[in-house]
Amino acid sequence: MRSLTVNASLFAVATASLLVGALSIWAQKTQAAHLLWVLGALPVLVLVLYDVAHSLARREVGVDVLAAIAIAGAILLGEYLSASVIAVMFASGQALESFAQARAGREMSALLARAPRNAYRMEGGELVCIELGAVGIGDRLLVRTGDTVPVDGVVQSPSATLDESVLTGESVPVERRQGDPLRSGAVNAGAPFEILATETAERSTFAGIAKLVESARTSRAPAARLADRYALWLVPISLGLAGLAWLVSGSPVRALAVIVVATPCPLILAVPVALVSGMSNCAKRGILIKGGAALEGLARAAVLFFDKTGTLTGGQARLVQIQAGAQADKAEVLRLAASLDQVSAHITAAAIVSAARERRLRLSLPSEVSEEPGAGLCGMVEGGQVSVGTPGFVCRSLPVPDWSARFLATVGGEGGSAVYVAKDGAVIGALHLADQLRTETPRALRMLRQAGIGRMVMLTGDRRDVAAAIGAAVGVDEIRAELDPSGKLAVLADVPAGVTSIMVGDGVNDAPALAAAGVGVAMGARGAAASSEAADVVLLVDRLDRLAEAVHLAKASRRIAMQSVVLGMGMSLIGMVLAAAGYLAPVYGAALQEVIDVIAIANALRALRVAPLRVSRRRLSVEQYQRLRAEHEELLPSLDRLSGLADQVLAMPAAQAVSALRQLDQMLSEKLVPHETTDDARVYPMVAGLLGGDDPMASLSRTHREIFSLARRLHGIVQALAPASADETVMREVQRILYGLEAILRLHFAQEEELYLALS
């Protein structure tokens, strides 16, 4: 594809010659007009002939053949006006297609921007900044906080905390100990540490990923244009009919008239107009499509590959579970941990503090804090000695609690990291942090199924058991785990010929696969910039359901483009028959072609008005959505209290259990039940009005009935409960209700949040 500047200049020259020539005719300077029309058409003809030769070299035949014949034939037969008109139409189509490419150009240069430029080498007890290419094997380097590891090496410091998401896509920081190998491209997320270089920059991991991106790009064959596929039957029909008209009539002008009418302006113009309109429509929804070929690929796609971290999941560690000891409260475990973690710059600490603030917990300012980078920290909180960190750090001199093995097994099976919390010499609880599914992921995958995606495959560098848990939750067809970038490329290479695939990712480790797929889609709002560079489509809004909208809009745009082609070429075929019969001279044929063009292009512009996939045409405002979500966040401590008391109620002394249950019952009566009652009376009618239909909130409203029923049963038991009557049978029934109520509420909140997000 020529640059936009070249094609725009070509269009300007052809248009100017046509208009000035028309003025010359009006001034009765016929010879000058003819000369101007020829001079304006010749540059277009030269470039068309070049395109035809280039296509023939690739053993392809496109619609450019007819344009070349029409322009050349019109000039040779003295039909200069027809030649000029055809040249203008062809040049405008080329300019439009170039504009489609230029408006979403690949100009980010993200991979180079991400790459480290220099390194800090230890020389004679001093730290010297050197060029990256000067690093040699065996050099001792310092990696400062926030710096990228410049080359592959081995950790020389006691520990190192690294963000390896750029390489693995995993958002949870990893800890490396002395002697552990490191890969270039990881970011130091902790204190400065030293490494011993084991590779040069050119042979290190990050440089290899950059080479994979370039190799995958160059190996992908260019997509055939939609117009060129129609040329397979249009070109021979047009030439055959023109030859027959010449043979029967003996007049080459009649053959030219057929070619002029057959000049595929509906293909040259209507197709790029429809595709550019589709891309513009996508852009309104935060979907950047970098060319018509990518839009066509989305429309034809049948197989979807996606990375897990940052694509199906949020890409950030979040609190999943709170484990509390027998005499501890879950909210208190989180509050103490967050209070101490306020002074830490560690990524995990930020996630813990964020979780506490979501639950509106009151945090205290710690004192006398000491931190062991990559392990944990100790300090005084409200007069007590608190420790927060890895199990090994917290339990170094403390007894390991009896629930520890079960908790660590759960964390290991589901993925993520464990953070233990101790107070005054005893471990009081632990926090499970992990990357969680995006709220919109289940709905997004359902929408993609409806849009025609027949097979979904998850590709991840995670362990198989962790990947299986996520895959089962979202219902993918296949899971491929423990893959590095080259492994993802190998999976994509197995896609059968003729099947268009989509690859969705957000990290630099996904960039080679994005470049190699039929259509690469990057989660560009938060993802690594290199993935956006390698991708054909970038979701500027960090929501996976926008991919389903992109597929829907692409299919609609392609369908409109094909309708325009069929409509325009159908009328052209009628005109060709009339021209072959001698009823249309070349000039009148060109005029008829203009009318056909306008009709075809007007139809193509309908792609601008295609409505995106929506649950409803009416929407929740941003303020309404944020308020509804904030109400759920405010109730999170109540859910934690439900599960915490359910865990401990059987082991509590009877008097303590009765007191805790009465406090919980009061909380349910004053907070939770009124919240659900208000939802049923006020929020649901508003949402039902947005959705339409007879009773769209029936299933969620039915869940309210079950919540109210369980709350009433618990209230009845608690009101009749006394320490003397709190035997094991009653407590087990209470525990069953508490667990059931918590499970229903968490599921109910998740369903509501998915619906509210879809409506926002």
Residue pairs with C-beta under 8 A, 6 or more apart in sequence:
1 97
1 98
1 101
2 47
2 94
2 98
3 98
3 102
4 95
4 98
4 99
4 101
4 102
6 98
7 91
7 94
7 95
7 97
7 98
8 95
8 98
10 43
10 44
10 47
10 91
10 94
10 95
11 88
11 91
11 92
11 94
11 95
13 40
13 43
13 91
14 40
14 41
14 43
14 44
14 84
14 87
14 88
14 91
15 40
15 88
15 91
15 92
16 40
17 36
17 37
17 39
17 40
17 41
17 84
18 37
18 40
18 84
18 85
18 87
18 88
20 36
21 32
21 33
21 34
21 36
21 37
21 40
21 80
21 81
21 84
22 33
24 30
24 32
24 33
24 36
25 33
33 80
34 78
34 80
36 84
37 80
37 81
37 83
37 84
38 75
38 80
38 83
38 84
40 84
40 87
40 88
41 71
41 74
41 75
41 80
41 83
41 84
41 86
41 87
42 75
44 71
44 87
44 90
44 91
45 68
45 71
45 72
45 75
45 87
48 64
48 67
48 68
48 71
48 90
49 68
51 62
51 64
52 62
52 64
52 65
52 68
55 61
55 62
55 64
55 228
60 224
60 228
61 228
61 231
61 232
61 235
62 225
62 227
62 228
62 231
63 227
63 228
63 230
63 231
63 234
63 235
63 264
63 267
63 268
64 90
65 231
65 235
66 231
66 234
66 235
66 238
66 239
66 259
66 262
66 263
66 264
67 86
67 90
67 263
67 264
67 268
69 239
69 259
70 82
70 83
70 86
70 256
70 259
70 260
70 262
70 263
71 83
71 86
71 87
71 90
73 79
73 252
73 255
73 256
73 259
74 80
74 82
74 83
74 86
74 256
74 260
74 586
75 83
77 252
77 253
77 256
77 586
79 253
79 256
79 260
79 586
79 587
81 587
81 590
82 256
82 260
82 586
82 587
82 589
82 590
85 590
85 593
85 594
86 260
86 263
86 265
86 590
89 263
89 265
89 268
89 269
89 593
89 597
90 263
90 265
90 268
92 269
93 265
93 268
93 269
93 272
94 268
96 269
96 272
96 273
96 276
97 272
97 292
99 276
100 272
100 275
100 276
100 279
100 291
100 292
101 290
101 291
101 292
103 279
104 279
104 288
104 289
104 290
104 291
105 290
106 290
106 533
108 529
108 532
108 533
109 533
110 528
110 529
110 530
110 531
110 532
110 533
111 209
111 210
111 213
111 508
111 511
111 529
111 530
111 533
111 534
112 210
113 529
114 148
114 166
114 185
114 206
114 508
114 528
114 529
114 530
115 148
115 206
115 207
115 210
116 132
116 147
116 148
116 149
116 150
116 184
116 201
116 206
117 131
117 132
118 129
118 130
118 131
118 132
118 150
119 129
119 130
119 132
119 134
119 135
119 139
119 141
119 150
119 151
120 127
120 128
120 129
120 130
120 141
120 142
120 143
120 144
121 127
121 128
121 130
121 134
121 135
121 139
121 140
121 141
121 142
122 128
122 139
122 140
122 141
122 142
122 194
127 142
132 150
132 151
132 201
133 200
133 201
133 202
135 141
135 150
135 151
135 197
135 200
135 201
136 197
136 200
137 197
137 198
137 199
137 200
138 196
138 197
139 196
139 197
140 156
140 194
140 195
140 196
140 197
141 150
141 151
141 153
141 194
141 195
141 196
141 197
142 192
142 193
142 194
143 149
143 150
143 160
143 188
143 192
143 193
143 194
143 195
144 188
144 192
145 188
145 189
145 190
145 191
145 192
145 345
146 187
146 188
147 187
147 188
148 166
148 184
148 185
148 186
148 187
148 188
148 206
149 162
149 182
149 183
149 184
149 185
149 186
149 187
149 188
149 195
150 184
150 201
150 204
151 184
151 197
151 198
151 199
151 200
151 201
151 204
152 181
152 182
152 183
152 184
152 197
152 198
152 199
152 203
152 204
152 205
153 181
153 182
153 195
153 196
153 197
153 198
153 199
154 179
154 180
154 181
154 182
154 195
154 196
154 198
155 176
155 177
155 178
155 179
155 180
155 181
155 182
155 193
155 194
155 195
156 178
156 193
156 194
156 195
156 196
157 178
157 193
157 194
158 177
158 178
159 175
159 176
159 177
159 178
159 190
159 193
159 372
159 373
159 374
159 375
160 175
160 176
160 177
160 180
160 182
160 188
160 190
160 193
160 195
160 374
161 173
161 174
161 175
161 176
161 188
161 189
161 190
161 191
161 346
161 347
161 373
161 374
162 173
162 174
162 175
162 176
162 182
162 186
162 187
162 188
162 189
162 190
163 173
163 186
163 187
163 188
163 189
163 347
164 170
164 173
164 174
164 183
164 186
164 187
165 171
165 309
165 310
165 315
165 507
165 528
166 185
166 186
166 187
166 507
166 508
166 509
166 528
167 183
167 185
167 186
167 205
167 206
167 209
167 507
167 508
167 509
168 309
168 461
168 507
168 509
169 307
169 308
169 309
169 310
169 460
169 461
169 505
169 506
169 507
169 509
169 510
170 309
170 435
170 461
170 462
171 309
171 310
171 313
171 314
171 315
171 316
171 317
171 435
172 317
172 348
172 416
172 417
172 433
172 434
172 435
173 189
173 190
173 317
173 346
173 347
173 348
175 374
175 375
175 390
176 182
176 374
181 198
182 195
183 204
183 205
183 206
184 199
184 201
184 204
184 205
184 206
184 207
185 204
185 205
185 206
185 209
185 508
189 346
189 347
190 345
190 346
190 373
190 374
191 373
191 374
193 373
201 207
206 508
209 485
209 508
209 509
209 511
209 512
209 530
212 485
212 486
212 489
212 511
212 512
213 511
213 512
213 515
213 530
213 533
213 534
215 512
216 489
216 512
216 513
216 515
216 516
216 534
217 515
217 534
219 516
220 515
220 516
222 293
223 293
223 296
223 297
225 271
225 292
225 293
226 271
226 275
226 292
226 296
226 558
226 561
226 562
226 565
227 264
227 267
227 268
227 271
227 565
230 264
230 267
230 565
230 569
231 264
231 267
234 262
234 264
234 267
234 569
237 573
238 258
238 259
238 262
238 576
239 259
241 258
241 262
241 576
241 577
241 580
242 255
242 256
242 258
242 259
242 262
242 580
243 255
244 580
245 251
245 254
245 255
245 257
245 258
245 579
245 580
245 581
246 252
246 254
246 255
249 582
253 585
253 586
254 579
254 580
254 582
256 586
257 579
257 580
257 584
257 585
257 586
257 589
258 576
258 579
258 580
258 589
260 579
260 586
260 589
260 590
260 593
261 572
261 575
261 576
261 578
261 579
261 584
261 589
261 592
261 593
262 572
262 575
262 576
263 593
264 569
264 572
265 568
265 593
265 596
265 597
265 600
266 564
266 565
266 567
266 568
266 569
266 572
266 596
266 597
266 600
266 601
267 565
267 568
267 569
269 597
269 600
269 601
269 604
270 561
270 564
270 565
270 568
270 597
270 600
270 601
270 603
270 604
271 292
271 561
271 564
271 565
271 604
272 292
273 564
273 601
273 604
273 605
273 607
274 557
274 558
274 560
274 561
274 564
274 604
274 605
274 607
275 292
275 295
275 296
275 557
275 558
275 561
275 607
276 292
277 557
277 604
277 605
277 606
277 607
277 608
278 289
278 295
278 553
278 554
278 556
278 557
278 558
278 560
278 561
278 607
278 610
279 289
279 292
279 295
279 557
280 608
281 553
281 557
281 607
281 608
281 609
281 610
281 612
282 288
282 289
282 295
282 549
282 550
282 553
282 554
283 289
285 541
285 546
285 549
285 550
285 553
285 612
286 525
286 539
286 540
286 541
286 543
286 546
287 537
287 538
287 539
287 540
287 541
287 546
287 549
287 550
287 553
288 524
288 537
288 538
288 539
288 540
289 295
289 298
289 536
289 537
289 550
289 554
290 535
290 536
290 537
290 538
291 536
293 536
294 519
294 536
294 537
295 554
295 557
295 558
296 554
296 558
297 500
297 502
297 518
297 519
297 536
298 502
298 519
298 537
298 550
298 551
298 554
298 555
299 551
299 554
299 555
299 557
299 558
299 559
300 500
300 558
301 452
301 453
301 500
301 501
301 502
301 518
301 519
301 551
302 452
302 453
302 454
302 455
302 499
302 500
302 501
303 453
303 454
303 455
303 456
303 457
303 495
303 499
303 500
303 501
303 502
304 448
304 453
304 455
304 456
304 457
304 501
304 502
304 504
305 456
305 457
305 458
305 459
305 488
305 491
305 492
305 501
305 502
305 503
305 504
305 513
305 517
306 312
306 456
306 457
306 458
306 459
306 503
306 504
306 505
307 458
307 459
307 460
307 488
307 504
307 505
307 506
307 507
307 509
307 510
307 513
308 458
308 459
308 460
308 462
308 467
308 470
309 315
309 435
309 460
309 462
309 506
309 507
310 505
310 506
310 507
310 523
310 526
310 527
311 504
311 505
311 506
311 523
311 544
312 437
312 438
312 441
312 458
312 470
312 474
312 544
313 435
313 436
313 437
313 438
313 441
313 470
314 435
314 436
314 437
314 438
315 435
315 506
315 526
315 527
316 351
316 435
317 347
317 348
317 351
317 416
317 417
317 433
317 434
317 435
318 351
318 354
318 355
318 433
318 434
318 435
318 436
319 334
319 351
319 352
319 355
319 431
319 432
319 433
320 414
320 416
320 432
320 433
320 434
320 436
321 410
321 431
321 432
322 330
322 331
322 333
322 334
322 429
322 430
322 431
322 432
322 640
322 644
323 333
323 403
323 407
323 429
323 430
323 431
323 432
324 330
324 332
324 333
324 428
324 429
324 644
324 647
324 648
325 401
325 403
325 426
325 427
325 428
325 429
326 648
326 651
327 428
328 428
328 429
329 641
329 644
330 429
330 640
330 641
330 643
330 644
331 359
331 361
331 637
331 640
331 641
331 644
332 428
333 421
333 428
333 429
333 430
333 431
334 352
334 355
334 356
334 359
334 361
334 431
334 640
335 356
335 361
335 362
335 363
336 381
336 384
336 386
336 388
336 421
336 423
336 428
337 352
337 356
337 386
337 388
337 419
337 421
337 431
338 352
338 353
338 355
338 356
338 357
338 361
338 363
339 356
339 363
339 364
339 365
339 366
339 381
339 382
339 386
340 366
340 369
340 377
340 378
340 379
340 381
340 386
340 388
341 348
341 349
341 350
341 352
341 353
341 377
341 388
342 349
342 353
342 363
342 365
342 366
343 366
343 369
343 377
343 379
344 371
344 377
348 417
348 419
348 433
349 388
351 433
352 388
352 419
352 431
352 433
353 363
355 431
356 363
357 363
358 633
358 636
359 633
359 636
359 637
359 640
360 633
360 634
360 637
361 637
364 381
364 382
366 379
366 380
366 381
366 386
367 379
367 380
368 379
368 380
369 377
369 378
369 379
369 380
370 377
370 378
370 379
371 377
372 389
372 393
375 389
375 390
375 392
375 393
376 387
376 388
376 389
376 390
376 393
376 394
377 387
377 388
377 389
378 385
378 386
378 387
378 388
379 385
379 386
380 386
381 423
384 423
384 424
385 423
385 424
385 425
386 421
386 422
386 423
387 393
387 394
387 420
387 421
387 422
387 423
388 394
388 419
388 420
388 421
388 422
389 419
389 420
390 418
390 419
390 420
391 400
391 404
391 408
391 418
391 420
391 430
393 420
394 420
394 421
394 422
394 427
395 404
395 420
395 422
395 427
398 422
398 425
398 426
398 427
399 426
399 427
400 427
401 427
404 427
404 430
407 418
407 430
407 432
408 418
410 432
411 417
411 418
411 432
411 434
413 465
413 466
413 469
414 432
414 434
414 466
414 469
415 434
415 435
415 462
415 463
415 466
415 469
416 432
416 433
416 434
416 435
417 432
417 433
417 434
418 430
418 431
418 432
418 433
419 430
419 431
419 433
420 427
420 429
420 430
421 427
421 428
421 429
421 430
421 431
422 428
437 470
437 473
437 474
438 444
438 543
438 544
439 750
439 753
439 754
439 757
440 543
440 544
440 545
440 754
440 757
440 758
441 474
441 544
442 474
442 475
442 754
443 545
443 754
443 758
444 543
444 544
444 545
444 547
444 548
445 456
445 474
445 475
445 476
447 545
447 548
447 549
447 552
447 613
448 456
448 547
448 548
448 551
449 456
450 548
451 548
451 551
451 552
451 555
451 613
452 551
452 555
453 502
453 551
455 477
455 478
456 476
456 477
456 478
457 476
457 477
457 478
457 479
457 480
457 491
458 467
458 470
458 471
458 474
458 476
458 478
458 479
458 480
459 480
459 483
459 488
459 491
459 503
459 513
460 467
460 470
460 479
460 480
460 481
460 482
460 483
461 481
461 482
461 483
461 484
461 509
462 470
462 481
462 482
463 481
463 482
464 479
464 481
464 482
466 481
467 479
467 481
468 479
468 481
471 479
480 487
480 488
480 491
483 491
484 509
485 509
485 510
485 511
485 512
485 513
486 512
488 503
488 510
488 512
488 513
489 512
489 513
489 516
492 501
492 503
492 513
492 516
492 517
493 516
495 501
495 518
499 518
500 518
500 519
501 517
501 518
501 519
502 517
502 518
502 519
502 520
502 521
502 547
502 551
503 510
503 513
503 514
503 516
503 517
503 519
503 520
503 521
504 521
504 522
504 523
504 544
504 547
505 511
505 513
505 514
505 520
505 521
505 522
505 523
505 527
505 531
505 535
506 522
506 523
506 524
506 526
506 527
506 528
506 531
507 527
507 528
507 531
508 528
508 530
508 531
510 522
510 528
510 531
510 534
511 528
511 530
511 531
511 533
511 534
512 534
513 520
514 520
514 521
514 522
514 531
514 534
514 535
514 536
515 534
515 535
519 536
519 537
520 531
520 534
520 535
520 536
520 537
521 535
521 536
521 537
521 538
521 539
521 547
521 550
522 531
522 532
522 534
522 535
522 537
522 538
522 539
523 531
523 539
523 542
523 544
524 531
524 532
524 535
524 538
524 539
524 540
525 539
525 540
525 541
525 542
526 542
532 538
537 547
537 550
539 546
539 547
539 550
545 613
545 758
548 613
549 612
549 613
552 612
552 613
553 610
553 612
556 607
556 610
557 607
557 610
560 603
560 604
560 606
560 607
560 610
561 604
561 607
563 603
564 600
564 601
564 603
564 604
565 600
567 599
567 600
567 603
568 596
568 597
568 599
568 600
571 596
571 599
572 593
572 596
575 584
575 589
575 592
575 593
575 596
578 584
579 589
584 592
611 617
615 691
615 755
615 758
615 759
616 690
616 691
616 692
616 759
618 689
618 690
619 690
619 759
619 760
620 628
620 687
620 690
620 756
620 759
620 760
622 760
624 760
625 756
625 757
625 759
625 760
628 683
628 752
628 756
629 753
629 756
631 675
632 749
632 752
632 753
635 671
635 672
635 675
635 749
638 667
638 668
638 671
638 672
639 742
639 745
639 746
639 749
641 664
641 667
642 664
642 738
642 741
642 742
642 745
643 738
643 739
643 742
645 660
645 661
645 664
645 738
646 735
646 738
646 739
646 742
649 657
649 660
649 661
649 731
649 734
649 735
649 738
650 728
650 731
650 732
650 735
652 660
654 723
654 724
654 726
655 723
657 726
657 731
658 718
658 721
658 722
658 723
658 726
661 714
661 718
661 721
661 734
662 718
664 718
664 738
665 714
665 715
665 718
665 719
668 711
668 714
668 715
669 711
669 715
672 707
672 711
672 745
673 707
673 708
673 711
676 704
676 707
676 708
677 704
679 704
679 752
680 701
680 704
684 697
684 700
684 701
687 696
687 697
687 755
687 756
687 759
688 695
688 696
688 697
690 759
691 697
691 759
700 748
700 751
700 752
700 755
703 744
703 747
703 748
703 751
704 748
706 744
707 741
707 744
707 745
707 748
710 737
710 740
710 741
710 744
711 741
713 737
714 734
714 737
714 738
714 741
717 730
717 733
717 734
717 737
718 734
721 730
